[in-house]
Amino acid sequence: MKKTLRFLLLSLLVMICGVSFAQTTVTFDVAVDKSASADAGEVSITKDGVTIATTQGIFGNGSQYRIYKSQTFTVTSTEGNIQKIEIICTASGTAKYGPGCFTDPTAGTYTYDDKVGTWVGDAASVSLTASLNQVRATKIVVTIGAANPDAVAAPVITGQTEFDTTTEVTITAGEGTSVYYTLDGTEPSASSTAYTAPFTIDKSCTVSAIAMKGDKKSDVVKKEFTKVELEEVTIASLNTLTADKSNLLLRLNNAKVVYVDGNTLHLREGDKALMFYNSPIKMAKNAVVSGTVKVDYDNYYGIHEVKGNAMTNADNLTITESSEEAKPVVATIADVLGLKHIADLVEFQNVQIVSEVSGTRTNYYAVSGEDKIQLYGNDKVVKDYAGDGKAYNVAGVFNNIYSKKAQIEPTAVTSYEATGINSVESNVKNSNAIYNMAGQRLQKLQKGLNIVGGKKVVVK
């Protein structure tokens, strides 16, 4: 009987201990757990009492959770303190999109190995900053411990971590607690400044805060705020860069929006252009833009690209809608292969469209003589014209460089109308030389219409 009682008592203690140290995991899978919008912006997802959020990024595209460079990623739990966060990324280490691009946890310890970033600690809310580059994750696993009723949750410090003039800092904490903070990085205590309302800072500093309830106190949390100096740039000067740059003041002078793809814009000023990737500022095609905007620059495999940061807004921009259609720049395939007209809307005239099968995919190309360029990303525009031997004008945006080769996303195909045929006939009527409809001399007959000895010859 005594042995039975001891066994029951021991079992009960084990059960109690098990409950005390119970852990649960909440998994965010990019293919299943999405934000309400697939657009870029301040986004969040809440699941089973856990919220993941970013100040600027994308959580709704079904392929990656994207936390943009210089932005804050926050995990918050209302079901118990967070003890572990695993972030499975699309790249390794400190490479672009990798877990090593995260720095400065507001509590606990953060490490990374290959494609996995791991935070460990004990906090109701944890923030990481994508300081080195954008981070892209496919899965985020949050481990929660059972709530300790006697513990005082650490406060949460929020505000724009990089700013050029001032920023407002807010500190939140649990009900019934008092919060104290310092601005010089020293440990706060009950003798430090009491937090009563959001406050403004105008210089770089470290905000440290602690929550207290009676004689119990929370862990200290810290957050760095940096006042940055903005470098003024133009579309033309950005076209000379080969490396990424942050904290830029882009000055625009009657820049034309020549192409819009969702939230991605292509702006042309003079003979230079750039891509505004996932712009948080809405602009319609053909609009004319002047003024300044704060951005970061990303040289994306040779494409000149700017992206929004925490300071990006339209406050100092004048955006004027226009009915004047943005015209493509007439270019040769050789020009674009030579990396001219990057990020611009271009048009190839008098080219043929051909297709080639590669594995399970059919690729499409514009061809002129010996020059060939891939038409990638909008196959429906060109597939009905491939291989018919006819001459066309192909418009498209130069938005990608793959394996050091330029690619065009086609936007329109129109029939090529030949001009200057009479002069070709008069110059070559006594010759067997071969010309195309543009008067360019060929080495051999091509599919379609050729001029041979002043006569039109069709090759099918």
Backbone hydrogen bonds in HBPLUS format (Angstrom, degrees):
<---DONOR---> <-ACCEPTOR-->    atom                        ^
c    i                          cat <-CA-CA->   ^        H-A-AA   ^      H-
h    n   atom  resd res      DA  || num        DHA   H-A  angle D-A-AA Bond
n    s   type  num  typ     dist DA aas  dist angle  dist       angle   num
A0005-LEU N   A0001-MET O   2.98 MM   4  6.34 156.2  2.04 149.8 155.7     1
A0006-ARG N   A0002-LYS O   2.88 MM   4  6.15 160.0  1.92 151.3 157.1     2
A0007-PHE N   A0003-LYS O   2.90 MM   4  6.10 158.2  1.95 147.4 153.4     3
A0008-LEU N   A0004-THR O   2.94 MM   4  6.22 157.6  1.99 148.5 154.4     4
A0009-LEU N   A0005-LEU O   2.85 MM   4  6.06 160.0  1.89 150.3 156.2     5
A0010-LEU N   A0006-ARG O   2.84 MM   4  6.04 160.7  1.88 151.7 157.0     6
A0011-SER N   A0007-PHE O   2.89 MM   4  6.08 158.4  1.94 146.8 152.9     7
A0012-LEU N   A0008-LEU O   2.91 MM   4  6.12 153.2  1.98 145.4 152.7     8
A0013-LEU N   A0009-LEU O   3.00 MM   4  6.29 156.0  2.06 148.3 154.3     9
A0014-VAL N   A0010-LEU O   2.98 MM   4  6.25 157.7  2.03 149.7 155.7    10
A0015-MET N   A0011-SER O   2.94 MM   4  6.21 155.2  2.00 145.8 152.7    11
A0016-ILE N   A0012-LEU O   2.90 MM   4  6.18 157.1  1.95 148.8 155.2    12
A0017-CYS N   A0013-LEU O   2.88 MM   4  6.11 165.4  1.90 152.8 156.6    13
A0018-GLY N   A0014-VAL O   2.82 MM   4  5.99 151.7  1.90 143.9 152.8    14
A0019-VAL N   A0015-MET O   2.92 MM   4  6.24 151.3  2.00 147.1 154.1    15
A0020-SER N   A0016-ILE O   2.94 MM   4  6.21 156.7  1.99 149.4 156.2    16
A0021-PHE N   A0017-CYS O   3.02 MM   4  6.24 147.8  2.12 148.7 155.8    17
A0022-ALA N   A0019-VAL O   3.22 MM   3  4.91 166.6  2.24 101.0 103.7    18
A0146-ALA N   A0022-ALA O   3.09 MM 124  5.69 122.6  2.43 165.9 171.0    19
A0024-THR N   A0144-ILE O   2.91 MM 120  5.27 155.7  1.97 147.3 155.3    20
A0144-ILE N   A0024-THR O   2.70 MM 120  5.27 169.3  1.71 164.1 168.0    21
A0026-VAL N   A0142-VAL O   2.77 MM 116  5.15 157.1  1.82 149.2 157.1    22
A0142-VAL N   A0026-VAL O   2.85 MM 116  5.15 174.3  1.86 150.0 152.0    23
A0028-PHE N   A0140-ILE O   2.79 MM 112  5.07 170.4  1.80 153.3 156.7    24
A0140-ILE N   A0028-PHE O   2.97 MM 112  5.07 153.9  2.04 141.0 149.1    25
A0032-VAL N   A0029-ASP O   2.92 MM   3  5.42 147.6  2.03 115.4 125.3    26
A0033-ASP N   A0029-ASP O   2.67 MM   4  5.45 164.1  1.70 167.2 172.2    27
A0030-VAL N   A0138-THR O   3.07 MM 108  5.22 173.5  2.07 149.1 147.1    28
A0035-SER N   A0059-PHE O   3.16 MM  24  5.31 153.2  2.23 105.5 113.2    29
A0041-GLY N   A0057-GLY O   2.93 MM  16  5.40 147.3  2.04 141.3 151.3    30
A0057-GLY N   A0041-GLY O   2.85 MM  16  5.40 147.8  1.96 135.5 142.8    31
A0043-VAL N   A0054-THR O   3.25 MM  11  5.76 134.3  2.47 146.7 158.4    32
A0054-THR N   A0043-VAL O   3.02 MM  11  5.76 155.0  2.08 161.2 164.9    33
A0045-ILE N   A0052-ILE O   2.87 MM   7  5.47 150.6  1.96 156.2 165.0    34
A0052-ILE N   A0045-ILE O   2.92 MM   7  5.47 156.1  1.97 158.6 163.6    35
A0047-LYS N   A0050-VAL O   2.75 MM   3  5.28 161.9  1.78 155.3 160.5    36
A0050-VAL N   A0047-LYS O   2.92 MM   3  5.28 160.1  1.96 117.3 124.0    37
A0078-THR N   A0049-GLY O   2.95 MM  29  5.36 156.3  2.00 153.1 160.8    38
A0051-THR N   A0076-THR O   2.81 MM  25  5.15 161.4  1.84 152.5 158.6    39
A0076-THR N   A0051-THR O   2.88 MM  25  5.15 157.8  1.93 147.9 155.4    40
A0053-ALA N   A0074-THR O   2.90 MM  21  5.23 145.7  2.02 151.3 159.6    41
A0074-THR N   A0053-ALA O   2.85 MM  21  5.23 164.0  1.88 147.0 152.4    42
A0055-THR N   A0072-THR O   3.13 MM  17  5.62 146.9  2.25 146.3 156.2    43
A0068-TYR N   A0056-GLN O   3.12 MM  12  5.97 160.9  2.16 150.7 155.8    44
A0058-ILE N   A0066-ARG O   2.97 MM   8  4.97 145.7  2.09 127.5 138.1    45
A0066-ARG N   A0058-ILE O   2.79 MM   8  4.97 172.3  1.80 156.8 158.2    46
A0065-TYR N   A0137-ALA O   2.67 MM  72  5.01 170.3  1.68 155.7 159.2    47
A0137-ALA N   A0065-TYR O   2.91 MM  72  5.01 155.6  1.97 138.2 145.9    48
A0067-ILE N   A0135-VAL O   2.86 MM  68  5.19 168.8  1.87 157.7 161.4    49
A0135-VAL N   A0067-ILE O   2.93 MM  68  5.19 162.3  1.96 150.4 154.5    50
A0071-GLN N   A0068-TYR O   3.05 MM   3  5.54 152.9  2.13 137.5 138.2    51
A0070-SER N   A0130-ALA O   2.71 MM  60  5.10 168.6  1.72 141.7 139.6    52
A0130-ALA N   A0071-GLN O   2.94 MM  59  5.59 169.0  1.95 167.5 168.6    53
A0073-PHE N   A0128-LEU O   2.74 MM  55  5.19 170.3  1.75 163.4 166.8    54
A0128-LEU N   A0073-PHE O   2.78 MM  55  5.19 155.0  1.84 150.6 159.3    55
A0075-VAL N   A0126-VAL O   2.81 MM  51  5.29 158.7  1.85 155.8 163.1    56
A0126-VAL N   A0075-VAL O   2.86 MM  51  5.29 157.4  1.91 152.5 160.2    57
A0077-SER N   A0124-ALA O   2.88 MM  47  5.40 160.7  1.92 163.1 165.4    58
A0145-GLY N   A0081-ASN O   2.95 MM  64  5.63 164.7  1.97 169.8 170.4    59
A0082-ILE N   A0123-ALA O   2.59 MM  41  5.25 158.0  1.64 145.3 144.4    60
A0123-ALA N   A0082-ILE O   3.12 MM  41  5.25 155.8  2.18 137.9 144.5    61
A0083-GLN N   A0143-THR O   2.87 MM  60  5.67 172.5  1.88 155.3 157.9    62
A0121-GLY N   A0083-GLN O   3.18 MM  38  5.00 155.2  2.25 125.7 126.1    63
A0084-LYS N   A0143-THR O   3.40 MM  59  4.97 152.2  2.48 134.5 131.7    64
A0143-THR N   A0084-LYS O   2.78 MM  59  4.97 174.7  1.79 152.1 153.5    65
A0085-ILE N   A0119-TRP O   2.90 MM  34  4.98 151.2  1.98 140.6 144.5    66
A0119-TRP N   A0085-ILE O   2.84 MM  34  4.98 162.0  1.87 146.8 153.1    67
A0086-GLU N   A0141-VAL O   2.82 MM  55  5.05 162.4  1.85 148.4 154.5    68
A0141-VAL N   A0086-GLU O   2.87 MM  55  5.05 159.8  1.91 147.5 153.3    69
A0087-ILE N   A0117-GLY O   2.78 MM  30  4.95 163.9  1.81 151.4 155.8    70
A0117-GLY N   A0087-ILE O   2.91 MM  30  4.95 164.2  1.93 141.3 145.7    71
A0088-ILE N   A0139-LYS O   2.92 MM  51  5.27 168.6  1.94 162.7 165.0    72
A0138-THR N   A0088-ILE O   2.86 MM  50  5.97 153.9  1.93 162.5 169.7    73
A0089-CYS N   A0115-LYS O   2.77 MM  26  5.13 178.2  1.77 164.3 164.0    74
A0090-THR N   A0136-ARG O   3.05 MM  46  5.94 142.0  2.20 148.7 148.7    75
A0095-ALA N   A0092-SER O   3.12 MM   3  5.96 151.5  2.20 147.7 152.2    76
A0093-GLY N   A0114-ASP O   2.80 MM  21  5.33 155.4  1.86 141.3 143.4    77
A0100-GLY N   A0093-GLY O   2.73 MM   7  4.68 145.5  1.84 130.1 127.2    78
A0098-GLY N   A0095-ALA O   2.80 MM   3  5.28 159.7  1.84 146.0 147.0    79
A0097-TYR N   A0134-GLN O   2.91 MM  37  5.23 130.8  2.16 171.2 163.7    80
A0136-ARG N   A0097-TYR O   3.27 MM  39  4.87 175.7  2.27 115.2 113.9    81
A0101-CYS N   A0098-GLY O   3.23 MM   3  5.90 165.6  2.25 117.1 120.4    82
A0102-PHE N   A0099-PRO O   3.22 MM   3  5.91 170.1  2.23 118.1 121.1    83
A0132-LEU N   A0101-CYS O   3.29 MM  31  4.64 160.9  2.33 133.0 134.7    84
A0103-THR N   A0129-THR O   2.83 MM  26  5.39 149.9  1.92 146.9 156.5    85
A0129-THR N   A0103-THR O   3.01 MM  26  5.39 178.4  2.01 160.7 160.1    86
A0106-THR N   A0127-SER O   3.05 MM  21  5.42 140.8  2.20 144.9 154.0    87
A0109-THR N   A0120-VAL O   2.88 MM  11  5.45 163.8  1.91 161.7 166.8    88
A0120-VAL N   A0109-THR O   2.91 MM  11  5.45 155.9  1.97 154.2 162.2    89
A0111-THR N   A0118-THR O   2.88 MM   7  5.35 162.9  1.91 151.7 156.4    90
A0118-THR N   A0111-THR O   2.72 MM   7  5.35 169.9  1.73 155.6 159.2    91
A0113-ASP N   A0116-VAL O   2.87 MM   3  5.46 160.6  1.90 157.0 162.6    92
A0116-VAL N   A0113-ASP O   3.02 MM   3  5.46 168.7  2.04 135.4 135.7    93
A0131-SER N   A0129-THR O   2.86 MM   2  5.37 135.3  2.07 103.9  90.2    94
A0151-ALA N   A0148-ASN O   3.06 MM   3  5.37 154.2  2.13 111.1 119.0    95
A0156-VAL N   A0172-THR O   2.80 MM  16  5.25 156.0  1.86 150.0 158.3    96
A0172-THR N   A0156-VAL O   2.96 MM  16  5.25 159.0  2.00 145.7 150.7    97
A0158-THR N   A0170-THR O   2.85 MM  12  5.27 165.7  1.87 160.2 164.3    98
A0170-THR N   A0158-THR O   2.93 MM  12  5.27 167.0  1.95 149.7 153.9    99
A0226-THR N   A0161-THR O   2.69 MM  65  6.04 168.6  1.70 165.2 166.3   100
A0163-PHE N   A0226-THR O   3.07 MM  63  6.48 156.1  2.12 154.6 159.3   101
A0228-VAL N   A0163-PHE O   2.78 MM  65  5.96 159.0  1.82 154.6 161.8   102
A0167-THR N   A0201-ILE O   3.14 MM  34  5.73 150.0  2.24 153.6 161.7   103
A0201-ILE N   A0167-THR O   3.01 MM  34  5.73 162.1  2.04 163.6 167.5   104
A0169-VAL N   A0199-PHE O   2.76 MM  30  5.45 170.1  1.77 168.8 170.5   105
A0199-PHE N   A0169-VAL O   3.09 MM  30  5.45 149.6  2.19 147.8 152.6   106
A0177-THR N   A0174-GLY O   3.31 MM   3  5.86 147.5  2.42 138.1 135.2   107
A0178-SER N   A0212-MET O   2.80 MM  34  5.19 161.1  1.83 149.8 156.0   108
A0212-MET N   A0178-SER O   2.76 MM  34  5.19 152.1  1.84 148.5 158.2   109
A0195-TYR N   A0179-VAL O   2.85 MM  16  5.44 172.2  1.85 143.6 145.4   110
A0180-TYR N   A0210-ILE O   3.03 MM  30  5.58 158.0  2.08 156.8 163.9   111
A0210-ILE N   A0180-TYR O   3.00 MM  30  5.58 147.4  2.11 155.5 164.3   112
A0181-TYR N   A0193-THR O   2.87 MM  12  5.51 155.3  1.93 152.1 159.7   113
A0182-THR N   A0208-SER O   2.94 MM  26  5.32 147.5  2.04 143.8 152.9   114
A0208-SER N   A0182-THR O   3.04 MM  26  5.32 163.0  2.07 143.8 148.9   115
A0192-SER N   A0189-SER O   2.95 MM   3  5.33 165.2  1.98 115.1 119.6   116
A0205-CYS N   A0225-PHE O   2.94 MM  20  5.43 150.4  2.03 142.6 151.4   117
A0225-PHE N   A0205-CYS O   2.84 MM  20  5.43 168.8  1.85 175.1 178.7   118
A0207-VAL N   A0223-LYS O   2.89 MM  16  5.32 160.2  1.93 161.3 154.8   119
A0223-LYS N   A0207-VAL O   2.89 MM  16  5.32 144.0  2.02 143.9 155.5   120
A0209-ALA N   A0221-VAL O   2.86 MM  12  5.46 156.5  1.91 154.9 162.3   121
A0221-VAL N   A0209-ALA O   3.02 MM  12  5.46 164.8  2.05 155.7 160.3   122
A0218-SER N   A0211-ALA O   2.83 MM   7  5.31 155.4  1.89 161.2 164.7   123
A0213-LYS N   A0216-LYS O   2.85 MM   3  5.30 164.1  1.87 150.6 155.5   124
A0216-LYS N   A0213-LYS O   3.11 MM   3  5.30 157.8  2.16 127.2 126.7   125
A0231-GLU N   A0247-ASN O   3.24 MM  16  6.74 159.2  2.28 146.5 148.8   126
A0249-LEU N   A0231-GLU O   2.84 MM  18  5.71 165.9  1.86 133.0 134.6   127
A0233-VAL N   A0249-LEU O   2.91 MM  16  6.01 159.0  1.96 140.8 142.7   128
A0251-ARG N   A0233-VAL O   2.87 MM  18  6.15 171.3  1.87 164.7 164.6   129
A0238-LEU N   A0234-THR O   2.97 MM   4  6.16 154.7  2.04 149.8 156.7   130
A0239-ASN N   A0235-ILE O   3.16 MM   4  6.36 136.7  2.36 140.2 150.8   131
A0239-ASN N   A0236-ALA O   3.21 MM   3  5.23 131.5  2.45  94.5 107.2   132
A0240-THR N   A0237-SER O   3.13 MM   3  5.48 161.3  2.17 107.8 113.6   133
A0241-LEU N   A0238-LEU O   3.15 MM   3  5.39 161.4  2.19 109.0 114.6   134
A0245-LYS N   A0297-TYR O   3.07 MM  52  5.00 158.8  2.11 126.5 132.2   135
A0297-TYR N   A0245-LYS O   2.65 MM  52  5.00 169.8  1.66 164.0 166.4   136
A0248-LEU N   A0295-VAL O   2.88 MM  47  5.34 168.6  1.89 172.0 170.5   137
A0295-VAL N   A0248-LEU O   2.95 MM  47  5.34 156.1  2.00 143.0 150.9   138
A0250-LEU N   A0293-VAL O   2.86 MM  43  5.32 151.8  1.94 165.7 157.2   139
A0293-VAL N   A0250-LEU O   3.02 MM  43  5.32 142.6  2.16 135.9 147.4   140
A0252-LEU N   A0291-GLY O   2.73 MM  39  5.27 171.3  1.74 165.8 168.9   141
A0291-GLY N   A0252-LEU O   2.90 MM  39  5.27 149.5  2.00 149.6 140.5   142
A0255-ALA N   A0289-VAL O   2.88 MM  34  5.06 149.1  1.97 157.5 147.5   143
A0289-VAL N   A0255-ALA O   2.79 MM  34  5.06 159.2  1.84 145.4 152.7   144
A0256-LYS N   A0268-ARG O   2.77 MM  12  5.14 165.8  1.79 153.0 152.6   145
A0268-ARG N   A0256-LYS O   2.82 MM  12  5.14 159.1  1.86 145.3 152.0   146
A0257-VAL N   A0287-ALA O   2.92 MM  30  5.37 160.7  1.96 160.5 163.9   147
A0286-ASN N   A0257-VAL O   2.76 MM  29  4.99 165.7  1.78 150.3 150.9   148
A0258-VAL N   A0266-HIS O   2.88 MM   8  5.73 143.9  2.01 154.6 165.0   149
A0266-HIS N   A0259-TYR O   2.93 MM   7  5.16 141.3  2.08 160.6 156.9   150
A0261-ASP N   A0264-THR O   2.83 MM   3  5.10 171.4  1.84 158.5 161.4   151
A0264-THR N   A0261-ASP O   3.02 MM   3  5.10 163.7  2.04 124.3 124.9   152
A0279-SER N   A0263-ASN O   2.73 MM  16  5.42 135.9  1.92 146.8 143.4   153
A0265-LEU N   A0276-PHE O   2.97 MM  11  4.97 158.7  2.02 136.8 139.1   154
A0276-PHE N   A0265-LEU O   2.73 MM  11  4.97 163.3  1.76 146.5 152.4   155
A0267-LEU N   A0274-LEU O   2.98 MM   7  5.56 157.8  2.03 161.5 166.9   156
A0274-LEU N   A0267-LEU O   2.97 MM   7  5.56 144.4  2.10 148.8 160.0   157
A0269-GLU N   A0272-LYS O   2.87 MM   3  5.61 162.3  1.90 162.2 168.3   158
A0272-LYS N   A0269-GLU O   3.25 MM   3  5.61 167.5  2.27 126.8 129.4   159
A0275-MET N   A0304-HIS O   2.96 MM  29  6.29 167.7  1.97 154.2 158.1   160
A0306-VAL N   A0275-MET O   2.82 MM  31  6.31 155.8  1.88 156.9 164.8   161
A0277-TYR N   A0306-VAL O   2.88 MM  29  6.13 138.9  2.05 166.2 178.5   162
A0287-ALA N   A0284-ALA O   3.15 MM   3  5.68 160.0  2.19 133.8 136.5   163
A0288-VAL N   A0320-THR O   2.87 MM  32  5.18 161.4  1.90 147.1 151.7   164
A0320-THR N   A0288-VAL O   2.86 MM  32  5.18 175.4  1.86 158.5 158.9   165
A0290-SER N   A0318-THR O   3.06 MM  28  5.25 155.3  2.12 142.1 150.0   166
A0318-THR N   A0290-SER O   2.73 MM  28  5.25 163.0  1.76 161.1 163.8   167
A0292-THR N   A0316-ASN O   3.02 MM  24  5.50 150.1  2.11 133.0 135.3   168
A0296-ASP N   A0307-LYS O   2.95 MM  11  5.33 160.8  1.99 155.4 161.4   169
A0307-LYS N   A0296-ASP O   2.88 MM  11  5.33 153.5  1.95 145.8 153.0   170
A0298-ASP N   A0305-GLU O   2.72 MM   7  5.19 170.8  1.73 161.1 160.6   171
A0305-GLU N   A0298-ASP O   3.20 MM   7  5.19 140.8  2.37 141.8 151.6   172
A0300-TYR N   A0303-ILE O   3.00 MM   3  4.98 140.6  2.16 156.4 147.7   173
A0303-ILE N   A0300-TYR O   3.03 MM   3  4.98 170.5  2.04 110.7 112.8   174
A0312-THR N   A0309-ASN O   3.08 MM   3  5.37 163.8  2.11 114.1 119.2   175
A0317-LEU N   A0314-ALA O   3.13 MM   3  5.15 165.3  2.15 117.2 115.6   176
A0329-VAL N   A0345-LEU O   2.85 MM  16  6.27 164.2  1.88 143.9 142.1   177
A0347-GLU N   A0329-VAL O   2.82 MM  18  5.91 140.4  1.97 146.8 141.4   178
A0331-ALA N   A0347-GLU O   2.97 MM  16  5.90 167.1  1.99 149.5 153.0   179
A0335-ASP N   A0332-THR O   3.12 MM   3  5.13 121.3  2.48  93.7 107.7   180
A0336-VAL N   A0332-THR O   3.32 MM   4  6.73 161.8  2.35 152.7 154.2   181
A0337-LEU N   A0333-ILE O   2.88 MM   4  6.11 162.7  1.91 156.3 161.9   182
A0338-GLY N   A0334-ALA O   2.96 MM   4  6.05 133.7  2.18 136.6 148.4   183
A0338-GLY N   A0335-ASP O   3.04 MM   3  5.05 127.7  2.32  93.5 108.1   184
A0340-LYS N   A0335-ASP O   3.10 MM   5  5.52 152.4  2.18 137.1 141.2   185
A0339-LEU N   A0336-VAL O   2.83 MM   3  4.87 151.2  1.91 111.8 113.4   186
A0344-ASP N   A0341-HIS O   3.16 MM   3  5.41 159.9  2.20 131.3 130.4   187
A0343-ALA N   A0398-PHE O   2.86 MM  55  4.89 133.7  2.07 147.2 153.0   188
A0398-PHE N   A0344-ASP O   2.98 MM  54  5.65 166.7  2.00 162.0 162.3   189
A0346-VAL N   A0396-GLY O   2.81 MM  50  5.59 166.1  1.83 175.8 171.1   190
A0396-GLY N   A0346-VAL O   2.92 MM  50  5.59 155.3  1.99 154.0 158.0   191
A0348-PHE N   A0394-VAL O   2.82 MM  46  5.17 163.5  1.84 147.7 148.1   192
A0394-VAL N   A0348-PHE O   2.80 MM  46  5.17 150.3  1.89 148.9 157.4   193
A0351-VAL N   A0392-TYR O   2.88 MM  41  5.31 170.6  1.89 150.6 152.3   194
A0392-TYR N   A0351-VAL O   2.74 MM  41  5.31 156.7  1.80 147.7 155.8   195
A0352-GLN N   A0367-VAL O   3.01 MM  15  5.22 165.0  2.03 148.6 151.0   196
A0367-VAL N   A0352-GLN O   2.83 MM  15  5.22 155.4  1.89 151.7 158.0   197
A0387-GLY N   A0353-ILE O   2.77 MM  34  6.20 159.7  1.81 154.6 154.2   198
A0354-VAL N   A0365-TYR O   3.00 MM  11  5.37 157.4  2.05 145.7 153.0   199
A0365-TYR N   A0354-VAL O   2.90 MM  11  5.37 156.8  1.95 154.8 157.7   200
A0356-GLU N   A0363-ASN O   2.83 MM   7  5.23 153.3  1.90 147.7 155.0   201
A0363-ASN N   A0356-GLU O   2.72 MM   7  5.23 166.3  1.74 168.1 163.1   202
A0358-SER N   A0361-ARG O   2.71 MM   3  5.28 172.2  1.71 168.8 171.3   203
A0361-ARG N   A0358-SER O   3.04 MM   3  5.28 158.4  2.09 129.9 128.1   204
A0375-LEU N   A0364-TYR O   2.75 MM  11  5.37 174.1  1.76 140.6 142.6   205
A0366-ALA N   A0373-ILE O   2.92 MM   7  5.48 156.5  1.98 157.9 162.7   206
A0373-ILE N   A0366-ALA O   3.03 MM   7  5.48 155.9  2.09 151.3 159.1   207
A0368-SER N   A0371-ASP O   2.88 MM   3  5.24 163.6  1.91 151.9 156.7   208
A0371-ASP N   A0368-SER O   2.94 MM   3  5.24 156.2  1.99 139.3 135.8   209
A0408-ILE N   A0374-GLN O   3.07 MM  34  6.41 171.3  2.08 162.8 165.1   210
A0376-TYR N   A0408-ILE O   2.75 MM  32  5.90 139.1  1.92 140.6 152.3   211
A0381-VAL N   A0378-ASN O   3.06 MM   3  5.99 160.3  2.10 128.2 132.7   212
A0382-VAL N   A0379-ASP O   2.99 MM   3  5.57 137.9  2.17 115.0 125.3   213
A0383-LYS N   A0379-ASP O   2.94 MM   4  5.76 155.9  2.00 172.5 178.4   214
A0385-TYR N   A0382-VAL O   2.96 MM   3  5.61 162.1  2.00 123.8 129.8   215
A0416-TYR N   A0391-ALA O   3.23 MM  25  5.52 160.8  2.27 130.2 124.4   216
A0393-ASN N   A0414-THR O   2.77 MM  21  5.20 167.1  1.79 154.8 158.3   217
A0414-THR N   A0393-ASN O   2.95 MM  21  5.20 161.9  1.98 150.1 156.0   218
A0395-ALA N   A0412-ALA O   2.90 MM  17  5.15 166.0  1.92 151.8 156.1   219
A0411-THR N   A0395-ALA O   2.80 MM  16  5.62 172.3  1.81 136.5 137.7   220
A0412-ALA N   A0395-ALA O   3.36 MM  17  5.15 160.8  2.40 129.5 127.1   221
A0397-VAL N   A0409-GLU O   2.97 MM  12  5.28 150.1  2.06 141.4 141.1   222
A0409-GLU N   A0397-VAL O   2.96 MM  12  5.28 172.1  1.97 150.2 149.4   223
A0407-GLN N   A0400-ASN O   2.87 MM   7  5.32 145.7  1.99 162.5 152.9   224
A0402-TYR N   A0405-LYS O   2.84 MM   3  5.22 147.8  1.94 157.1 147.9   225
A0405-LYS N   A0402-TYR O   2.92 MM   3  5.22 156.7  1.97 109.8 117.6   226
A0424-VAL N   A0421-ILE O   3.07 MM   3  5.11 118.9  2.46  95.5 110.9   227
A0425-GLU N   A0421-ILE O   2.97 MM   4  6.30 158.1  2.02 154.7 160.4   228
A0426-SER N   A0422-ASN O   2.99 MM   4  6.25 161.9  2.02 155.6 159.7   229
A0427-ASN N   A0423-SER O   3.18 MM   4  6.20 145.9  2.30 139.4 147.4   230
A0428-VAL N   A0424-VAL O   3.11 MM   4  6.15 139.5  2.28 147.0 156.7   231
A0429-LYS N   A0425-GLU O   2.98 MM   4  5.38 118.8  2.37 148.3 153.1   232
A0431-SER N   A0428-VAL O   2.89 MM   3  4.99 156.0  1.94 120.3 119.5   233
A0442-LEU N   A0434-ILE O   2.75 MM   8  5.35 169.6  1.76 141.8 144.2   234
A0435-TYR N   A0451-ILE O   2.91 MM  16  5.00 150.1  2.00 140.1 149.4   235
A0451-ILE N   A0435-TYR O   2.78 MM  16  5.00 159.5  1.82 151.2 152.8   236
A0436-ASN N   A0440-GLN O   2.91 MM   4  5.49 150.1  2.00 145.0 153.6   237
A0439-GLY N   A0436-ASN O   2.99 MM   3  5.44 163.2  2.01 117.4 121.0   238
A0448-GLY N   A0459-VAL O   2.70 MM  11  5.07 175.6  1.70 147.2 147.2   239
A0459-VAL N   A0448-GLY O   2.81 MM  11  5.07 162.4  1.84 144.6 149.4   240
A0450-ASN N   A0457-VAL O   2.73 MM   7  5.00 159.0  1.77 148.6 156.0   241
A0457-VAL N   A0450-ASN O   2.72 MM   7  5.00 165.6  1.74 144.0 147.6   242
A0452-VAL N   A0455-LYS O   2.75 MM   3  5.25 156.6  1.81 158.5 158.4   243
A0455-LYS N   A0452-VAL O   2.98 MM   3  5.25 160.3  2.02 110.0 116.5   244
